[in-house]
Amino acid sequence: MLQTTRRIEDEERKFALLEILSDQYSRIILDGTLHKPKSAIEISQEYHIPFSTVYRRLQTLYDNKLMAICYNDFQY
């Protein structure tokens, strides 16, 4: 699979992405949902991450355009 790379010029955005990707829980969530969507409850139970932590990380990933959020097959 050919992937396109993009240079991130904005230093603030670059720092935010590096901070997110350096977080263990964020990496687990991204890796765990790469091939199949999962609910916050499924992620919490499967990876033994507190639900409140999963919810906060999902919001951070969404806010930084690293993850989409779906509700009953409707993607935001």
N, C-alpha and C positions, 0 to 999 in steps of 0.2 A: 504494500500500500504506500503510495507516494504522499508525503505530508508536506504541506507548505509551511514555511517558517516566516515569522514576522519579527521585525526589530521593534522593541518597545523603547520609544524615545522619552516618554514622560517618566521622570525619576520617581515621582510619588507612586505612580501605577506599578512601576518595576519593583519598588520596595514592598508594596502591598502584596503583589503576587509572590515574591520570594518569601515573605512572612507566612503567607497561607500555605505554600508548598513545603515550608520547613516544619509545619505543624503535623505531628504524627496522626492525629485523628482526621485531619483534612485529607491526608494521603490515603488513609485506610478507606474513607468514604469514597473518594474518587476512584480508587482501584476496585472497590467492591461494587460499584455501580457502572463500571465501564461498559459491560456487555449486557446488563439487564437492569432495568429500573427497579428500585426497591423503596419501600416506604421508610420513614424515619423509625418506625417501630421495628421493622425488619432489620435495619442497620444496627440499631441499638442491641437487639437480641443476638444477632449473628456475630457481632464483633465485640460484644460486652462493653459497649460505650454507654455511659449514662445518657438517657433520653434528652435531657436538657442540653448536654454537650452536642449531641447529634443535631438537634434543632438549631443551635447557634451556628455550628459549622455549615450546615446546609444553607442558612441565610447568608453567611459570609461568602460561600462559594457562588451562590446565586447573584448576590450583589456585585461580585467581581466577574460575572459572566463566565464562570468556570463550570456551571451546572444549570440545567433547566429544571423547572419544577412542574410536575404534571399532576393534575387532579382528574381522576377518572378518564384517562387517555387524552385530556386536553392539556396541551403544553403551553407554558407561559414563557 
